Amino acid sequence: MTHIDGETRIVAILGDPIAQAKSPQIFNALFERHGMNAALVPFHVPATDLGSVLDGLRGVVNLAGVVVTVPHKLQATASATRLSASAQQTGAVNCLRREADGSWTGAMFDGAGFVEGLYRCGHVVRGKSALIVGAGGAGVAVAHALIDAGIASLDLFDSNTASLQQLVGALRARGSGTVIRERPACAQATHDLVVNATPCGMRPDDLMPIDLSDAGPHAVVADLIMKPAETRLLEDAKARNLTTHPGLHLLENAVAAMTAFLGLLPSPAGNGTPPGKAGREST
């Protein structure tokens, strides 16, 4: 059990809903393992209140920062004075560090955590083909990270046409050589990796986010949802004898870098020191 006293550094996680969040267990276990006087606490914050909540938290001196989850990853960038390179690239943050002057520095670790989780499970990315369904903050981060890791082709779908086209345009503008296409939310035999980056699957009555009927036998089916640990999509994949990759892998492989970014652990090389944000002050 995390010990709380007057010197405890607090980390908040903001989301709507918040009951599904696994960050309190993962972060607080890490704090305890390292003997750190810190605690992560969940806050249920509707999107309409996000700006005012972040403005209020700026004045909490013993607050190390904020973990940002669904649906706030895109909106929270507006509160940051500085953004890491990955946050600038994706236009989203999943972590905000409170600076001494009360300003926020934002970073995005979803993409790197997802790819690292794939590697640790023995999955190859370079030269492969992927389908990502969902062009919100996490989906955008994963798409960019897969391109960084050498994915050969990337098929994308989102029910929000504007979000989808914005992501497609941004990825093509990178000139990486990765083939970028808009496709329906249907796995094909050519897809080595199938990713659900939508919230569909959090509730028992949610519709299936991806049709796996035509998935190849070699496909790895990943869901970014943390709770339930086995979504209907992953259950369907298992029933088809496909390899599954639950959402917890992303968080488990991002938590150390996020904790370092918040200044609570020594920083591993290359983990999220922001070079600045266009039109805003640089670090």
URWO-V994616 format. One record per pair of residues at least 12 apart in sequence whose C-alpha atoms are under 10 Angstrom apart, sorted by sequence separation. I is the first residue (numbers start at 1). J is the second residue. If there is no record, write none. Layout:
i = [I I]
j = [J J]
This chain:
i = [12 27 28 54 93 94 95 96 131 143 156 168 196 197 221 222 234 256 257 260 261 11 27 28 74 78 80 83 93 94 95 130 143 155 167 168 196 221 257 258 260 261 26 27 73 77 78 82 92 93 94 95 154 168 195 196 209 230 257 258 24 25 76 77 78 82 92 93 94 95 195 221 222 230 231 256 257 11 24 25 74 75 76 77 80 91 92 93 94 130 194 221 229 230 231 11 23 24 73 74 75 76 77 79 80 90 91 92 93 129 139 154 165 220 221 229 230 254 23 24 73 74 75 76 77 80 81 88 90 92 128 164 194 219 228 229 23 73 74 76 77 87 88 89 139 227 228 229 22 72 73 74 76 86 87 88 126 217 226 227 21 51 72 73 82 83 84 85 86 87 90 125 126 129 130 135 194 212 221 222 223 224 225 226 227 50 54 72 73 81 82 83 84 85 86 87 125 126 127 128 129 130 131 132 133 134 135 136 193 201 211 215 219 220 221 222 223 224 225 226 19 40 43 47 80 81 82 83 84 85 86 125 126 127 128 129 130 131 132 133 134 135 140 144 185 186 187 188 189 191 192 193 200 201 202 208 209 210 213 217 218 219 220 221 222 223 224 225 226 18 19 38 39 40 42 46 47 51 55 68 69 70 79 80 81 82 83 84 86 114 125 126 127 128 129 130 131 132 133 134 135 136 140 143 147 152 153 154 155 156 157 158 185 186 187 188 189 190 191 192 199 201 202 203 204 208 209 212 213 216 217 218 219 220 221 222 223 224 226 18 19 38 39 40 41 42 46 47 50 51 54 68 69 79 80 81 82 83 84 86 124 125 126 127 128 129 130 131 132 133 134 135 143 151 152 153 154 155 156 157 158 159 185 186 187 188 189 190 191 192 193 194 195 196 197 198 199 200 201 202 203 206 207 208 211 212 215 217 218 219 220 221 222 223 224 225 226 2 17 18 38 40 41 45 46 50 54 67 68 69 78 79 80 86 111 124 125 126 127 128 129 130 131 132 133 134 135 140 144 150 151 152 153 154 155 156 157 158 159 184 185 186 187 188 189 190 191 192 193 194 195 196 197 198 199 201 202 206 207 210 211 216 217 223 224 1 2 9 10 11 12 13 14 15 16 17 18 40 45 51 52 67 68 77 79 80 110 111 114 115 124 125 126 135 136 140 144 147 150 151 152 153 154 155 156 157 158 184 185 186 187 188 189 191 192 193 194 195 196 197 198 199 201 202 204 205 213 215 222 223 224 1 8 9 10 11 12 13 14 15 16 17 18 47 51 66 67 68 76 77 78 110 111 113 114 135 136 139 140 143 148 150 151 152 153 154 155 156 157 186 187 188 189 190 191 192 193 194 195 196 197 202 203 204 208 212 2 3 8 9 10 11 12 13 14 15 16 17 47 50 66 67 77 108 109 110 111 112 113 116 134 135 147 154 155 156 157 186 187 189 190 191 192 193 194 195 196 201 202 203 2 7 8 9 10 11 12 13 14 15 16 65 66 67 76 77 108 110 111 112 115 134 135 140 144 147 148 155 189 191 201 202 212 1 6 7 8 9 10 11 12 13 14 15 16 65 66 110 111 114 115 133 135 136 140 147 155 188 200 201 3 5 13 14 15 64 65 66 109 110 111 112 113 114 135 146 147 155 187 200 201 2 3 4 5 14 64 65 108 109 111 112 115 116 135 147 200 201 2 3 4 16 63 64 65 111 112 115 187 2 3 4 15 63 64 73 110 111 2 3 14 62 63 64 109 112 155 2 61 111 112 153 154 196 2 60 61 62 66 68 153 195 196 14 58 59 61 63 65 67 154 155 156 157 158 14 58 61 65 66 67 68 154 157 158 57 58 59 61 65 54 58 59 60 151 58 59 94 23 58 59 92 93 94 12 57 58 91 92 93 23 56 57 58 90 91 92 55 57 90 94 21 55 90 92 93 21 54 55 90 91 92 129 10 20 54 87 90 91 129 130 131 132 133 193 194 195 197 10 11 12 18 89 90 127 131 132 133 134 193 194 196 9 10 11 12 13 14 15 17 18 89 90 131 132 133 143 193 9 10 11 12 13 14 15 16 17 90 131 132 133 142 157 8 9 10 11 12 13 14 15 16 17 87 90 131 132 133 143 7 8 9 10 11 12 13 14 15 16 86 89 90 131 132 142 6 8 9 10 11 12 13 14 15 16 131 139 141 14 15 130 131 139 140 14 15 86 130 138 139 14 86 131 138 139 130 131 137 138 129 130 131 132 133 134 135 136 137 74 75 128 129 130 131 132 133 134 135 136 73 74 128 129 130 131 132 133 134 135 136 72 73 74 128 129 130 131 132 133 134 71 72 73 127 128 129 130 131 132 133 134 70 71 74 132 134 70 71 125 69 70 124 125 69 123 124 123 134 133 90 133 132 131 14 90 13 14 89 90 13 89 142 12 13 12 11 89 139 11 138 11 130 129 130 131 132 133 130 132 123 118 118 114 114 110 123 121 118 70 71 117 121 70 117 120 117 114 117 118 117 118 114 116 117 120 114 115 116 117 113 114 115 117 118 113 114 116 117 113 114 116 117 112 113 114 115 116 111 113 114 115 110 113 114 109 110 112 113 109 112 113 110 111 113 109 110 113 109 110 112 113 108 109 109 110 109 108 107 109 107 106 107 105 106 105 112 97 96 97 109 95 99 109 94 95 97 98 107 108 96 97 98 107 95 96 97 106 107 95 106 107 105 106 105 106 105 106 105 105 20 20 17 87 86 88 84 85 86 87 88 84 85 86 88 83 84 85 88 83 84 85 87 88 67 82 83 84 85 67 82 83 84 85 82 83 84 65 82 83 64 67 81 82 83 65 66 81 82 64 65 80 81 82 83 64 65 81 82 83 84 63 64 81 82 83 84 64 80 81 82 83 81 82 81 22 23 21 22 20 21 22 20 21 20 21 22 19 20 20 26 30 27 22 23 26 27 30 31 22 26 30 38 37 23 27 31 36 22 23 26 27 30 36 22 26 34 27 34 23 27 31 31 11 11 9]
j = [24 39 40 66 105 106 107 108 143 155 168 180 208 209 233 234 246 268 269 272 273 24 40 41 87 91 93 96 106 107 108 143 156 168 180 181 209 234 270 271 273 274 40 41 87 91 92 96 106 107 108 109 168 182 209 210 223 244 271 272 39 40 91 92 93 97 107 108 109 110 210 236 237 245 246 271 272 27 40 41 90 91 92 93 96 107 108 109 110 146 210 237 245 246 247 28 40 41 90 91 92 93 94 96 97 107 108 109 110 146 156 171 182 237 238 246 247 271 41 42 91 92 93 94 95 98 99 106 108 110 146 182 212 237 246 247 42 92 93 95 96 106 107 108 158 246 247 248 42 92 93 94 96 106 107 108 146 237 246 247 42 72 93 94 103 104 105 106 107 108 111 146 147 150 151 156 215 233 242 243 244 245 246 247 248 72 76 94 95 103 104 105 106 107 108 109 147 148 149 150 151 152 153 154 155 156 157 158 215 223 233 237 241 242 243 244 245 246 247 248 42 63 66 70 103 104 105 106 107 108 109 148 149 150 151 152 153 154 155 156 157 158 163 167 208 209 210 211 212 214 215 216 223 224 225 231 232 233 236 240 241 242 243 244 245 246 247 248 249 42 43 62 63 64 66 70 71 75 79 92 93 94 103 104 105 106 107 108 110 138 149 150 151 152 153 154 155 156 157 158 159 160 164 167 171 176 177 178 179 180 181 182 209 210 211 212 213 214 215 216 223 225 226 227 228 232 233 236 237 240 241 242 243 244 245 246 247 248 250 43 44 63 64 65 66 67 71 72 75 76 79 93 94 104 105 106 107 108 109 111 149 150 151 152 153 154 155 156 157 158 159 160 168 176 177 178 179 180 181 182 183 184 210 211 212 213 214 215 216 217 218 219 220 221 222 223 224 225 226 227 228 231 232 233 236 237 240 242 243 244 245 246 247 248 249 250 251 28 43 44 64 66 67 71 72 76 80 93 94 95 104 105 106 112 137 150 151 152 153 154 155 156 157 158 159 160 161 166 170 176 177 178 179 180 181 182 183 184 185 210 211 212 213 214 215 216 217 218 219 220 221 222 223 224 225 227 228 232 233 236 237 242 243 249 250 28 29 36 37 38 39 40 41 42 43 44 45 67 72 78 79 94 95 104 106 107 137 138 141 142 151 152 153 162 163 167 171 174 177 178 179 180 181 182 183 184 185 211 212 213 214 215 216 218 219 220 221 222 223 224 225 226 228 229 231 232 240 242 249 250 251 29 36 37 38 39 40 41 42 43 44 45 46 75 79 94 95 96 104 105 106 138 139 141 142 163 164 167 168 171 176 178 179 180 181 182 183 184 185 214 215 216 217 218 219 220 221 222 223 224 225 230 231 232 236 240 31 32 37 38 39 40 41 42 43 44 45 46 76 79 95 96 106 137 138 139 140 141 142 145 163 164 176 183 184 185 186 215 216 218 219 220 221 222 223 224 225 230 231 232 32 37 38 39 40 41 42 43 44 45 46 95 96 97 106 107 138 140 141 142 145 164 165 170 174 177 178 185 219 221 231 232 242 32 37 38 39 40 41 42 43 44 45 46 47 96 97 141 142 145 146 164 166 167 171 178 186 219 231 232 35 37 45 46 47 96 97 98 141 142 143 144 145 146 167 178 179 187 219 232 233 35 36 37 38 47 97 98 141 142 144 145 148 149 168 180 233 234 36 37 38 50 97 98 99 145 146 149 221 37 38 39 50 98 99 108 145 146 38 39 50 98 99 100 145 148 191 39 98 148 149 190 191 233 40 98 99 100 104 106 191 233 234 53 97 98 100 102 104 106 193 194 195 196 197 54 98 101 105 106 107 108 194 197 198 98 99 100 102 106 96 100 101 102 193 101 102 137 67 102 103 136 137 138 57 102 103 136 137 138 69 102 103 104 136 137 138 102 104 137 141 69 103 138 140 141 70 103 104 139 140 141 178 60 70 104 137 140 141 179 180 181 182 183 243 244 245 247 61 62 63 69 140 141 178 182 183 184 185 244 245 247 61 62 63 64 65 66 67 69 70 141 142 183 184 185 195 245 62 63 64 65 66 67 68 69 70 143 184 185 186 195 210 62 63 64 65 66 67 68 69 70 71 141 144 185 186 187 197 62 63 64 65 66 67 68 69 70 71 141 144 145 186 187 197 62 64 65 66 67 68 69 70 71 72 187 195 197 71 72 187 188 196 197 72 73 144 188 196 197 73 145 190 197 198 190 191 197 198 190 191 192 193 194 195 196 197 198 136 137 190 191 192 193 194 195 196 197 198 136 137 191 192 193 194 195 196 197 198 199 136 137 138 192 193 194 195 196 197 198 136 137 138 192 193 194 195 196 197 198 199 136 137 140 198 200 137 138 192 137 138 192 193 138 192 193 193 209 209 167 210 210 210 94 170 94 95 170 171 95 171 224 95 96 96 96 174 224 97 224 98 219 219 220 221 222 223 221 223 220 220 222 222 224 224 245 245 245 198 199 245 249 199 246 249 247 245 248 249 249 250 247 249 250 253 248 249 250 251 248 249 250 252 253 249 250 252 253 250 251 253 254 250 251 252 253 254 250 252 253 254 250 253 254 250 251 253 254 251 254 255 253 254 256 253 254 257 254 255 257 258 254 255 257 258 258 258 258 261 261 261 262 261 262 262 271 258 258 259 271 258 262 272 258 259 261 262 271 272 261 262 263 272 261 262 263 272 273 262 273 274 273 274 274 276 276 277 277 283 202 203 202 272 272 274 271 272 273 274 275 272 273 274 276 272 273 274 277 273 274 275 277 278 258 273 274 275 276 259 274 275 276 277 275 276 277 259 276 277 259 262 276 277 278 261 262 277 278 261 262 277 278 279 280 262 263 279 280 281 282 262 263 280 281 282 283 264 280 281 282 283 282 283 283 225 226 225 226 225 226 227 226 227 227 228 229 227 228 229 248 252 251 247 248 251 252 255 256 248 252 256 264 264 251 255 259 264 251 252 255 256 259 265 252 256 264 258 265 255 259 264 265 259 262 264]
